Amino acid sequence: MDQGAPQYYNSGLTPTPYMGWNTYYGLGAPTEDAVKGVADFLVSSGLRNAGYDIVWLDGGWQATPPRDTKGRLAADQTRFPHGIPSIVDYIHKRGLRAGIYTDAGAYDGGKSCGLGSGGYYERDAKQFAGWKFDAIKVDFLCGLAQKLDPGTAFGQFSAAVAKTGRKMLLNLCNPVTSEWGVPITPEQAANNNYIWGPTTGDSWRTYTDLAFGNPTPGEWANIVRAMDTNAWHPEANGPGHWNDADYLLPMRKLPDGSYELTEEESTTQLVMWAQMAGPLIIGSDPRTLPQSMLNTLKNPEIIAVDQDRLGIQGVRIQTSGVGDVYSKVLSGRGQRSVVLLNRNDTPSMISVDFTKAGLSGDVQIRDLRQRKDLGTFTGSYATTVPPHGTAMLKLSGTDYAPGADLGGDATASPALVRFSDTDAAAFTRAADGSVLMNTRKGANWAQQWTRLDGHRILGQPAAYGSAGGRIDLFVRGSDNAAYQRTFRNGQWGPWIWLGGDLTDAPTVAFTSPSSWTLFARGKDGQVWQRPSNAWWSSIGAPNGKPIYGRPSAVVDGNGPHVAVRTADDSVWIWENGAWAGLGGTISGSPAIVATLGRIYLFARASDYTLWQRNFSDGSWGGWFPRGEFPSNAFDGSLGAAAGDNGSAWVAFRGVDGRVHQVVL
């Protein structure tokens, strides 16, 4: 299904966010006995059965220097007298998985890192596989000191892991930010890890470390900071590739016996990490936690939100001086997890507007923290939230989408053709890959879809109407070639092969049935074009780097305009033979349509709402939101056609899997 996304990394190990425990914040430099003690506790306390099944050795496991005379990584013999294979075996025998730590840079004698795999990527990955580790954390401390590019270095390590033949979860930890006070390039900044992370590893850090090794007063501010920075790019998150906001730090004790985070603050971190569909790795020593905190960490209803199979990161849908409301789409029709977050130091009343959460009608509410039903409500719900606390709710209602419901069971974004307000057609992809067609004759759309025989397709169709009710349909076939099919004189003609080697669905700058140019993403990630009277050639891509997903094209008196999504999730446009950036942060392929001398550009934003930007009088205006679309009202991209009086008809696939159509 075309969602304007890259070929994501997929180890097959993390269809939902991984869970476990890491030694760094709880133990510092780990020892064999301490690790065994925590592993046993994960089992006896029920944390393992709740899902926390990784025991992860962070820095400090290694010898000094970290390699033996043969160049192999070696453990500290005092802390791990029986060696690493022995502790891995101990962990595995308890039904747990084992993780290990290294750095992307080369060891520099301990100035920047305690060990490093620089120059040894394949050898170290093979050694970790031989030790039967299930997960690897790769830091970037020596990587930064040696001025490496994190995307390149982590990509090389990822390739080395793939060569081992053993599946190992890959956590890429570049925590470098301007707060470090050292010179960094934009590529080295942690807030840009989302650009390369989804194609390189199972997870990547979204900002700097949450805390120091030892408990420190004032930690709540760091939790809020990590939460907010992790919210910047929810579009990068999903099954097999996860934003990592750092570890959970429940109730570490300060020297005076108080807690670095209160129990409510610790619960807020867990709730927000689950709401944002992130890895849940306990950083505290779980043996020190009160039973009430352990019970919260094991709460199956909170964990179920984190582990929902859709893997959609919850996004902010409301904000005020008091706090925020986050909504997350869950699997199943009309299901949302909603968190009311109080940032204040005093109890505060916070409410959720059901429409902004993408729901209509009566809504049933369940309190996930208290694990009890609250009843049925209409319009909104409000409750008092404790300071630095949360209310975590499950909402069950009816998915809201603007406009007419065309039904169907679409597996791709639709295409739309409009001849008049009473004569239109929509196309989408069925579950078996065939093309489905719906028609509007009069005031309403047909109540059922018609299946077109012939080719199975990949991604979003493209369709264009012209005089006499003619429709030209363009698709990507299952063989990755482009095909065209024409409807005229009341019947469909045969499929016509147009060639190409496409890696996403095509779009067309359509002037007439005899004059059009098809654009698509090629195997090299660049944009390729095929005019109606010539063969394929490349127009390149912004900065020569691969684009994401399906381009969108129109043609006017100035020639074709081609909009694309780039790896940093911004929009670029190809006009007058050159690329120019239009900004934005988007989560699906852009869609453009020409009407009354203007061009409208639509794109799903990172918070899953719809935004628009217009071209008129020779220049592009700014982005603005379309209030008709709440967060998560639709998936992917729009199908668009010109309407009367400068309007645009758009069709979209709702989160309910059905096709909808509205006039904007």
C-alpha positions as CSV (number, residue, x, y, z in Angstrom):
1,M,0.0,0.0,0.0
2,D,1.4,3.4,-1.0
3,Q,1.8,5.5,2.1
4,G,4.8,7.5,0.9
5,A,7.1,5.5,3.0
6,P,10.6,4.0,2.5
7,Q,11.5,0.4,2.5
8,Y,11.7,0.1,6.3
9,Y,14.3,-1.9,8.1
10,N,12.8,-5.2,9.3
11,S,14.7,-7.7,11.4
12,G,11.5,-9.6,12.0
13,L,12.2,-9.3,15.8
14,T,10.2,-6.2,16.7
15,P,6.7,-6.2,15.1
16,T,5.8,-4.4,18.3
17,P,8.1,-2.3,20.6
18,Y,10.6,-4.4,22.4
19,M,10.6,-4.6,26.2
20,G,13.2,-5.5,28.9
21,W,15.8,-4.1,31.3
22,N,19.2,-2.4,30.8
23,T,22.1,-2.2,33.2
24,Y,23.2,1.4,32.6
25,Y,21.0,3.5,34.9
26,G,20.4,0.8,37.5
27,L,23.8,-0.9,38.0
28,G,26.4,1.2,36.2
29,A,29.2,-1.1,35.2
30,P,27.4,-4.5,35.5
31,T,28.7,-7.6,37.3
32,E,27.8,-11.2,36.7
33,D,26.1,-11.6,40.0
34,A,24.1,-8.5,39.7
35,V,22.9,-9.3,36.2
36,K,21.9,-12.8,37.4
37,G,20.1,-11.3,40.3
38,V,18.0,-9.0,38.1
39,A,17.4,-11.8,35.6
40,D,16.0,-14.0,38.4
41,F,13.9,-11.1,39.6
42,L,12.4,-10.4,36.2
43,V,11.1,-14.0,36.3
44,S,10.0,-14.2,40.0
45,S,8.3,-10.8,39.9
46,G,6.3,-11.5,36.8
47,L,8.0,-8.8,34.8
48,R,9.2,-11.3,32.2
49,N,5.7,-12.7,31.7
50,A,4.4,-9.1,31.3
51,G,6.8,-8.7,28.4
52,Y,10.0,-7.4,29.8
53,D,12.1,-10.2,28.4
54,I,15.5,-8.6,27.4
55,V,18.4,-8.4,29.8
56,W,20.8,-5.9,28.3
57,L,24.4,-5.4,29.2
58,D,25.4,-1.8,28.7
59,G,28.8,-0.3,28.9
60,G,31.2,-1.7,31.5
61,W,31.0,-5.4,30.6
62,Q,34.3,-5.2,28.7
63,A,37.9,-5.5,29.7
64,T,40.4,-2.6,29.7
65,P,41.6,-2.5,27.0
66,P,38.5,-4.2,25.4
67,R,40.3,-6.5,23.0
68,D,42.6,-9.5,23.6
69,T,45.9,-10.0,21.7
70,K,44.0,-11.6,18.8
71,G,41.7,-8.5,18.4
72,R,38.6,-10.2,19.8
73,L,36.4,-8.3,22.3
74,A,37.0,-9.6,25.9
75,A,35.0,-9.3,29.1
76,D,36.3,-7.9,32.4
77,Q,37.3,-11.0,34.2
78,T,36.7,-9.6,37.6
79,R,33.1,-8.5,36.9
80,F,32.4,-11.5,34.7
81,P,34.6,-14.3,35.9
82,H,32.8,-17.0,34.0
83,G,32.8,-15.1,30.7
84,I,30.1,-13.7,28.5
85,P,28.8,-17.0,26.9
86,S,28.1,-18.2,30.4
87,I,25.9,-15.2,31.4
88,V,24.1,-15.3,28.0
89,D,23.3,-19.0,28.6
90,Y,22.1,-18.2,32.2
91,I,19.8,-15.5,30.7
92,H,18.4,-17.8,28.0
93,K,17.7,-20.6,30.4
94,R,15.3,-18.3,32.2
95,G,13.3,-17.6,29.1
96,L,14.9,-14.2,28.6
97,R,16.8,-12.6,25.7
98,A,20.3,-11.2,26.0
99,G,21.6,-7.8,24.8
100,I,25.1,-6.4,24.5
101,Y,26.7,-2.9,24.0
102,T,29.3,-1.4,21.8
103,D,30.1,1.9,20.0
104,A,30.2,2.8,16.3
105,G,33.6,4.5,16.7
106,A,37.0,3.0,17.2
107,Y,38.2,2.6,20.8
108,D,40.4,5.6,21.7
109,G,42.0,4.4,24.9
110,G,39.0,5.3,27.0
111,K,38.9,9.0,26.3
112,S,35.5,8.9,24.8
113,C,34.2,5.3,25.1
114,G,35.0,2.2,26.9
115,L,35.0,0.1,23.8
116,G,34.3,0.6,20.1
117,S,33.7,-1.5,17.0
118,G,35.2,1.0,14.6
119,G,37.3,-1.1,12.1
120,Y,35.8,-4.3,13.4
121,Y,32.1,-4.1,12.4
122,E,31.9,-7.5,10.8
123,R,34.2,-9.2,13.2
124,D,32.4,-7.9,16.3
125,A,28.9,-8.6,14.8
126,K,30.0,-12.2,14.1
127,Q,31.4,-12.5,17.7
128,F,28.1,-11.2,19.2
129,A,26.3,-13.7,17.1
130,G,28.6,-16.5,18.2
131,W,27.9,-15.5,21.8
132,K,24.2,-15.9,20.9
133,F,23.2,-12.4,21.8
134,D,19.7,-11.4,20.7
135,A,20.1,-7.6,20.7
136,I,22.9,-5.1,20.2
137,K,23.0,-1.5,21.4
138,V,25.4,0.7,19.3
139,D,26.5,4.0,20.9
140,F,28.1,7.0,19.2
141,L,30.5,8.4,21.7
142,C,33.7,7.5,19.9
143,G,31.8,7.9,16.7
144,L,31.3,11.6,17.5
145,A,34.9,12.1,18.7
146,Q,36.0,10.6,15.3
147,K,33.6,12.9,13.4
148,L,31.7,10.0,11.8
149,D,28.4,10.4,10.0
150,P,26.0,8.4,12.2
151,G,23.7,7.3,9.3
152,T,26.7,5.9,7.4
153,A,28.4,4.3,10.4
154,F,25.2,2.7,11.7
155,G,24.3,1.6,8.2
156,Q,27.6,-0.2,7.9
157,F,27.1,-1.9,11.3
158,S,23.6,-2.9,10.3
159,A,24.9,-4.5,7.1
160,A,27.5,-6.4,9.2
161,V,24.8,-7.7,11.5
162,A,22.8,-8.9,8.5
163,K,25.9,-10.9,7.3
164,T,26.1,-12.9,10.5
165,G,23.0,-15.0,9.7
166,R,21.7,-14.5,13.2
167,K,18.8,-12.2,13.8
168,M,19.8,-9.6,16.4
169,L,17.7,-6.6,17.4
170,L,19.6,-3.4,16.6
171,N,19.3,-0.3,18.9
172,L,21.1,2.7,17.4
173,C,22.0,5.1,20.1
174,N,23.2,8.5,18.8
175,P,22.4,10.8,21.8
176,V,24.3,13.8,20.5
177,T,22.6,17.2,20.8
178,S,23.7,20.9,21.0
179,E,23.3,20.5,24.8
180,W,26.6,18.6,24.8
181,G,28.5,21.9,24.0
182,V,30.6,20.3,21.3
183,P,30.7,21.1,17.6
184,I,28.3,18.8,15.6
185,T,27.0,18.7,12.1
186,P,23.2,18.6,11.4
187,E,23.7,15.0,10.4
188,Q,25.2,14.1,13.8
189,A,22.3,15.7,15.8
190,A,20.0,13.1,17.6
191,N,16.9,15.0,16.5
192,N,17.8,14.0,12.9
193,N,18.2,10.3,13.6
194,Y,14.7,9.7,12.2
195,I,16.0,10.5,8.7
196,W,18.2,7.3,8.5
197,G,16.9,5.3,11.5
198,P,13.8,3.7,10.0
199,T,15.9,2.1,7.2
200,T,18.8,1.1,9.4
201,G,17.8,-0.5,12.7
202,D,15.0,-1.6,15.0
203,S,15.1,1.6,16.9
204,W,17.0,4.9,17.1
205,R,17.4,7.5,19.8
206,T,15.3,10.7,19.4
207,Y,17.3,12.9,21.7
208,T,20.0,12.9,24.4
209,D,20.2,10.8,27.5
210,L,17.4,11.2,30.1
211,A,19.6,11.2,33.1
212,F,23.0,10.7,34.6
213,G,24.2,7.3,35.8
214,N,23.4,8.2,39.4
215,P,19.9,9.5,40.5
216,T,19.6,13.3,40.3
217,P,17.0,15.8,41.6
218,G,14.9,17.6,39.1
219,E,14.6,14.6,36.7
220,W,10.9,15.4,35.8
221,A,12.0,18.2,33.5
222,N,14.1,15.7,31.6
223,I,11.2,13.3,31.2
224,V,9.1,16.1,29.8
225,R,11.9,17.1,27.4
226,A,12.4,13.6,26.2
227,M,8.6,13.2,25.7
228,D,8.4,16.4,23.7
229,T,11.3,15.6,21.4
230,N,10.1,12.1,20.9
231,A,6.8,13.6,19.6
232,W,8.6,15.5,16.8
233,H,8.5,12.7,14.2
234,P,5.7,10.1,14.9
235,E,5.6,9.4,11.2
236,A,9.0,7.6,11.5
237,N,7.5,5.1,14.0
238,G,5.9,1.8,13.2
239,P,6.2,-2.0,13.2
240,G,9.8,-3.0,13.1
241,H,11.2,0.5,13.4
242,W,10.7,2.5,16.6
243,N,11.5,6.0,18.0
244,D,13.5,5.5,21.2
245,A,13.1,8.1,23.9
246,D,15.5,6.4,26.3
247,Y,14.8,4.1,29.2
248,L,12.2,4.1,31.9
249,L,13.5,5.4,35.2
250,P,10.9,4.5,37.8
251,M,11.6,5.6,41.4
252,R,15.4,5.7,41.7
253,K,16.3,6.6,45.2
254,L,18.2,9.8,46.0
255,P,20.8,9.8,48.8
256,D,18.3,11.4,51.2
257,G,15.9,8.5,50.7
258,S,13.5,10.5,48.5
259,Y,12.9,9.6,44.9
260,E,14.3,11.1,41.7
261,L,10.8,10.6,40.2
262,T,7.7,10.2,42.3
263,E,5.5,7.2,41.7
264,E,3.0,9.3,39.8
265,E,5.8,10.8,37.6
266,S,7.2,7.4,37.0
267,T,3.8,6.2,36.0
268,T,3.5,9.2,33.7
269,Q,6.7,8.2,31.9
270,L,5.4,4.6,31.4
271,V,2.0,5.8,30.2
272,M,3.5,8.3,27.7
273,W,6.1,5.9,26.4
274,A,3.3,3.3,25.8
275,Q,1.1,6.0,24.2
276,M,3.9,6.8,21.8
277,A,4.5,3.1,21.0
278,G,8.1,3.2,22.1
279,P,10.4,0.5,23.5
280,L,9.8,-0.1,27.2
281,I,13.2,-0.8,28.8
282,I,13.4,-0.5,32.5
283,G,16.5,1.5,33.6
284,S,16.1,1.3,37.3
285,D,17.1,-1.7,39.3
286,P,13.7,-3.4,39.5
287,R,14.7,-5.2,42.8
288,T,14.5,-1.8,44.5
289,L,11.0,-0.8,43.4
290,P,7.9,-0.9,45.7
291,Q,5.3,-3.5,44.8
292,S,2.8,-0.8,43.7
293,M,5.3,0.4,41.1
294,L,6.0,-3.1,39.9
295,N,2.2,-3.7,39.5
296,T,2.0,-0.5,37.4
297,L,4.9,-1.7,35.2
298,K,3.0,-5.0,34.7
299,N,-0.4,-3.4,34.0
300,P,-1.6,-5.4,31.0
301,E,-3.9,-2.7,29.7
302,I,-1.1,-0.1,29.6
303,I,1.3,-2.6,28.0
304,A,-1.4,-3.5,25.4
305,V,-1.5,0.1,24.2
306,D,2.3,0.0,23.7
307,Q,2.1,-3.4,22.0
308,D,-0.8,-2.7,19.7
309,R,-0.1,-4.4,16.4
310,L,-0.7,-1.2,14.3
311,G,2.3,0.4,15.9
312,I,1.0,3.9,15.5
313,Q,2.6,6.5,17.7
314,G,0.1,8.6,19.7
315,V,0.1,12.3,18.8
316,R,-0.9,15.5,20.5
317,I,-4.5,16.6,19.5
318,Q,-5.1,19.3,22.1
319,T,-2.9,21.5,24.2
320,S,-3.4,24.2,26.8
321,G,-1.6,26.0,29.6
322,V,-2.5,23.0,31.8
323,G,-1.4,20.1,29.7
324,D,-1.9,18.0,26.6
325,V,-4.2,15.4,25.2
326,Y,-2.6,12.6,23.1
327,S,-4.6,10.2,20.9
328,K,-3.4,6.9,19.5
329,V,-5.3,4.8,17.0
330,L,-5.6,1.2,18.1
331,S,-6.4,-1.9,16.1
332,G,-10.1,-2.6,15.6
333,R,-12.7,-0.2,14.4
334,G,-13.3,3.0,16.4
335,Q,-10.7,2.3,19.0
336,R,-8.4,5.0,20.6
337,S,-6.1,5.3,23.5
338,V,-6.2,8.8,24.9
339,V,-3.9,10.3,27.5
340,L,-4.7,13.4,29.5
341,L,-1.3,14.8,30.6
342,N,-1.0,17.4,33.4
343,R,2.2,19.3,33.2
344,N,1.3,21.5,36.1
345,D,2.4,21.3,39.7
346,T,-1.2,21.2,40.9
347,P,-4.2,19.0,40.1
348,S,-6.0,20.2,36.9
349,M,-9.2,19.5,35.0
350,I,-8.4,18.2,31.5
351,S,-10.9,17.2,28.8
352,V,-10.8,15.4,25.5
353,D,-12.9,16.3,22.5
354,F,-14.0,13.1,20.8
355,T,-14.1,14.6,17.4
356,K,-10.5,15.7,17.7
357,A,-9.7,12.1,18.5
358,G,-11.4,11.0,15.3
359,L,-14.5,9.5,16.9
360,S,-18.2,10.3,16.5
361,G,-21.4,9.2,18.2
362,D,-21.6,7.6,21.7
363,V,-18.2,6.7,23.1
364,Q,-17.5,4.1,25.8
365,I,-14.6,4.9,28.1
366,R,-12.4,2.6,30.1
367,D,-9.8,3.8,32.6
368,L,-6.7,1.8,31.7
369,R,-4.7,2.7,34.8
370,Q,-7.6,1.8,37.2
371,R,-8.7,-1.0,34.8
372,K,-12.4,-0.2,35.1
373,D,-15.2,1.0,32.8
374,L,-16.3,4.6,33.3
375,G,-19.5,4.6,31.1
376,T,-20.8,6.0,27.8
377,F,-20.3,9.7,26.9
378,T,-21.1,12.0,24.0
379,G,-19.0,14.8,22.7
380,S,-16.3,15.0,25.3
381,Y,-15.0,13.7,28.7
382,A,-13.2,15.6,31.5
383,T,-11.5,14.5,34.7
384,T,-9.1,15.9,37.3
385,V,-5.5,14.8,36.7
386,P,-2.9,14.8,39.5
387,P,0.2,17.1,39.2
388,H,2.7,15.7,36.7
389,G,0.2,12.9,36.2
390,T,-2.0,11.3,33.6
391,A,-5.4,9.8,33.0
392,M,-5.1,7.0,30.4
393,L,-8.3,6.1,28.7
394,K,-9.5,3.7,26.1
395,L,-12.2,5.2,23.9
396,S,-14.6,2.9,21.8
397,G,-16.8,4.7,19.3
398,T,-17.2,5.2,15.6
399,D,-14.4,6.3,13.3
400,Y,-15.0,9.7,12.0
401,A,-14.2,10.8,8.4
402,P,-15.5,13.8,6.6
403,G,-17.7,13.6,3.5
404,A,-19.4,10.7,1.8
405,D,-18.7,7.1,2.7
406,L,-18.1,5.0,-0.5
407,G,-17.5,1.8,1.4
408,G,-15.1,-0.8,0.1
409,D,-12.2,-2.5,1.7
410,A,-9.3,-0.6,0.2
411,T,-5.7,-1.6,0.6
412,A,-4.2,1.5,-1.0
413,S,-5.0,5.2,-1.3
414,P,-7.7,5.9,-4.0
415,A,-7.8,7.8,-7.3
416,L,-10.6,10.1,-8.2
417,V,-12.1,11.3,-11.6
418,R,-14.7,14.1,-11.7
419,F,-16.7,15.1,-14.8
420,S,-19.3,17.0,-12.8
421,D,-21.0,17.1,-9.4
422,T,-23.2,14.2,-10.6
423,D,-20.7,12.2,-12.7
424,A,-17.5,10.9,-11.0
425,A,-15.5,7.7,-10.5
426,A,-13.2,6.4,-7.8
427,F,-10.6,3.7,-8.0
428,T,-8.7,1.8,-5.4
429,R,-6.8,-1.5,-4.8
430,A,-8.6,-4.6,-3.4
431,A,-7.1,-7.0,-0.9
432,D,-6.2,-9.4,-3.8
433,G,-4.5,-6.6,-5.7
434,S,-7.2,-6.1,-8.3
435,V,-8.6,-2.7,-9.2
436,L,-11.9,-1.6,-7.7
437,M,-14.2,1.1,-9.3
438,N,-17.1,3.0,-7.8
439,T,-19.2,5.5,-9.8
440,R,-21.3,8.5,-8.9
441,K,-24.3,9.0,-11.2
442,G,-26.5,11.7,-9.7
443,A,-26.4,12.8,-6.1
444,N,-24.9,9.7,-4.5
445,W,-22.2,7.2,-5.0
446,A,-23.0,3.6,-5.9
447,Q,-23.5,1.2,-2.9
448,Q,-21.0,-1.3,-4.2
449,W,-17.6,-1.5,-6.0
450,T,-17.0,-3.1,-9.4
451,R,-13.9,-5.2,-9.8
452,L,-11.9,-4.6,-13.1
453,D,-10.5,-7.8,-14.5
454,G,-6.9,-8.2,-15.6
455,H,-3.8,-7.0,-13.8
456,R,-3.1,-7.1,-10.1
457,I,-1.6,-3.8,-9.0
458,L,0.7,-2.3,-6.4
459,G,-0.1,0.9,-4.6
460,Q,-2.3,3.8,-5.5
461,P,-3.9,4.0,-9.0
462,A,-3.9,7.3,-11.0
463,A,-6.9,8.2,-13.1
464,Y,-7.8,11.1,-15.4
465,G,-11.1,12.1,-17.1
466,S,-11.5,13.8,-20.4
467,A,-14.2,14.7,-23.0
468,G,-16.9,12.2,-23.7
469,G,-16.6,10.4,-20.4
470,R,-13.2,8.9,-21.2
471,I,-11.1,7.7,-18.3
472,D,-7.4,6.9,-18.5
473,L,-6.2,4.7,-15.6
474,F,-2.5,4.3,-14.9
475,V,-1.1,1.7,-12.4
476,R,2.0,-0.1,-11.2
477,G,1.7,-3.8,-12.1
478,S,2.8,-6.7,-9.9
479,D,5.8,-6.9,-12.3
480,N,6.8,-3.3,-11.3
481,A,6.0,-2.0,-14.8
482,A,3.6,0.8,-15.5
483,Y,0.3,0.0,-17.3
484,Q,-2.5,2.0,-18.8
485,R,-6.1,1.2,-19.4
486,T,-8.8,3.3,-21.1
487,F,-12.5,3.5,-20.7
488,R,-14.4,5.0,-23.7
489,N,-17.6,4.4,-25.5
490,G,-19.0,2.7,-22.5
491,Q,-16.4,-0.1,-22.1
492,W,-12.9,-0.8,-20.9
493,G,-10.1,-1.5,-23.4
494,P,-7.1,-3.8,-22.7
495,W,-4.2,-3.1,-20.4
496,I,-1.3,-1.5,-22.3
497,W,2.3,-2.1,-21.0
498,L,4.2,1.1,-20.5
499,G,7.5,-0.4,-19.2
500,G,9.6,1.0,-16.5
501,D,11.0,-0.6,-13.3
502,L,8.9,1.2,-10.6
503,T,9.3,1.0,-6.9
504,D,6.1,2.8,-6.1
505,A,2.9,3.8,-7.8
506,P,2.9,6.2,-10.7
507,T,1.4,9.7,-11.2
508,V,0.7,11.5,-14.4
509,A,0.9,15.1,-15.6
510,F,-2.2,14.7,-17.9
511,T,-3.0,17.3,-20.6
512,S,-5.1,15.1,-22.9
513,P,-5.4,11.4,-23.9
514,S,-2.6,11.9,-26.5
515,S,-0.4,14.2,-24.4
516,W,0.7,13.1,-20.9
517,T,3.8,12.4,-18.9
518,L,4.0,9.6,-16.4
519,F,6.3,10.0,-13.3
520,A,7.4,7.3,-10.8
521,R,10.1,6.3,-8.4
522,G,12.7,4.1,-10.0
523,K,14.9,1.4,-8.5
524,D,17.6,4.0,-7.8
525,G,15.1,6.1,-5.7
526,Q,15.1,8.9,-8.3
527,V,12.1,10.2,-10.1
528,W,11.7,8.9,-13.7
529,Q,9.4,10.2,-16.4
530,R,7.8,8.7,-19.5
531,P,6.1,11.0,-22.0
532,S,3.2,9.5,-24.0
533,N,5.5,9.7,-27.1
534,A,8.9,8.7,-25.6
535,W,10.6,6.2,-23.3
536,W,11.7,6.5,-19.7
537,S,14.4,9.0,-18.5
538,S,15.4,10.3,-15.1
539,I,14.7,13.8,-13.7
540,G,16.7,13.0,-10.6
541,A,15.7,13.8,-7.1
542,P,16.2,16.6,-4.5
543,N,19.9,16.7,-3.7
544,G,20.3,13.4,-5.6
545,K,19.0,11.4,-2.7
546,P,16.2,8.8,-2.9
547,I,12.7,10.0,-2.4
548,Y,10.0,8.2,-0.3
549,G,6.9,6.8,-1.9
550,R,4.8,8.0,-4.8
551,P,5.3,11.4,-6.6
552,S,2.3,13.5,-7.5
553,A,2.1,15.5,-10.8
554,V,0.0,18.1,-12.6
555,V,0.6,20.2,-15.7
556,D,-0.3,23.8,-16.4
557,G,0.8,26.6,-18.7
558,N,4.3,26.5,-17.1
559,G,4.7,22.8,-17.7
560,P,4.6,19.9,-15.2
561,H,4.8,20.3,-11.4
562,V,6.0,17.1,-9.5
563,A,5.8,16.9,-5.7
564,V,7.7,14.3,-3.7
565,R,8.4,13.4,-0.1
566,T,12.1,13.3,0.8
567,A,13.9,11.3,3.5
568,D,13.5,14.1,6.1
569,D,9.8,14.0,5.5
570,S,9.6,17.4,3.8
571,V,8.0,18.2,0.4
572,W,10.0,19.2,-2.6
573,I,8.6,20.3,-6.0
574,W,10.1,19.9,-9.5
575,E,9.2,22.9,-11.6
576,N,10.8,24.5,-14.7
577,G,13.4,21.6,-14.7
578,A,14.7,22.2,-11.1
579,W,13.9,21.1,-7.6
580,A,12.9,23.4,-4.8
581,G,12.0,22.7,-1.2
582,L,8.5,23.5,0.2
583,G,9.1,22.4,3.8
584,G,6.5,20.7,5.9
585,T,6.8,17.5,7.9
586,I,4.6,14.9,6.3
587,S,3.6,11.3,6.8
588,G,2.3,10.3,3.4
589,S,2.8,11.0,-0.3
590,P,1.8,14.5,-1.3
591,A,-1.1,15.0,-3.7
592,I,-1.5,18.0,-6.1
593,V,-4.4,19.2,-8.3
594,A,-4.7,22.1,-10.7
595,T,-7.9,24.2,-10.7
596,L,-8.7,27.7,-12.0
597,G,-5.1,28.7,-12.6
598,R,-4.0,27.5,-9.1
599,I,-2.4,24.4,-7.8
600,Y,-3.4,22.9,-4.5
601,L,-0.9,20.6,-2.6
602,F,-2.3,18.3,0.1
603,A,-0.3,16.1,2.5
604,R,-0.9,14.2,5.7
605,A,1.2,15.9,8.4
606,S,3.3,14.1,11.0
607,D,0.3,14.3,13.4
608,Y,-1.8,12.6,10.8
609,T,-4.0,15.7,10.1
610,L,-4.4,17.2,6.6
611,W,-2.4,20.3,5.5
612,Q,-2.5,22.3,2.3
613,R,-0.3,24.7,0.4
614,N,-1.3,26.6,-2.7
615,F,0.5,27.9,-5.8
616,S,-0.9,31.0,-7.5
617,D,0.4,34.1,-9.3
618,G,3.7,32.3,-9.8
619,S,4.6,31.5,-6.2
620,W,3.8,29.1,-3.4
621,G,1.9,30.3,-0.3
622,G,2.4,28.9,3.2
623,W,1.1,25.7,4.8
624,F,-2.3,25.7,6.6
625,P,-4.3,23.0,8.2
626,R,-7.7,21.6,6.9
627,G,-9.9,21.6,9.9
628,E,-12.2,19.1,8.3
629,F,-9.7,16.4,9.0
630,P,-8.9,15.5,12.6
631,S,-5.9,13.4,13.5
632,N,-5.9,10.0,11.9
633,A,-9.0,10.5,9.8
634,F,-7.2,9.0,6.8
635,D,-4.2,6.9,5.7
636,G,-1.6,7.6,3.0
637,S,-2.4,10.1,0.3
638,L,-5.4,11.7,-1.3
639,G,-6.9,11.2,-4.8
640,A,-7.8,14.6,-6.0
641,A,-9.7,16.2,-9.0
642,A,-10.6,19.8,-9.8
643,G,-14.1,20.9,-8.7
644,D,-16.3,23.9,-9.5
645,N,-15.3,27.4,-8.5
646,G,-11.8,26.6,-7.5
647,S,-12.8,23.7,-5.2
648,A,-11.1,20.3,-5.0
649,W,-12.8,16.9,-4.8
650,V,-10.7,14.6,-2.8
651,A,-11.0,10.8,-2.0
652,F,-9.1,9.1,0.8
653,R,-8.8,5.8,2.6
654,G,-10.1,6.2,6.2
655,V,-8.6,4.4,9.1
656,D,-11.7,2.2,8.9
657,G,-10.3,0.9,5.6
658,R,-13.2,2.4,3.6
659,V,-13.0,5.0,0.9
660,H,-14.5,8.5,1.6
661,Q,-14.9,11.6,-0.6
662,V,-15.3,15.2,0.3
663,V,-15.2,18.6,-1.4
664,L,-12.6,21.1,-0.1
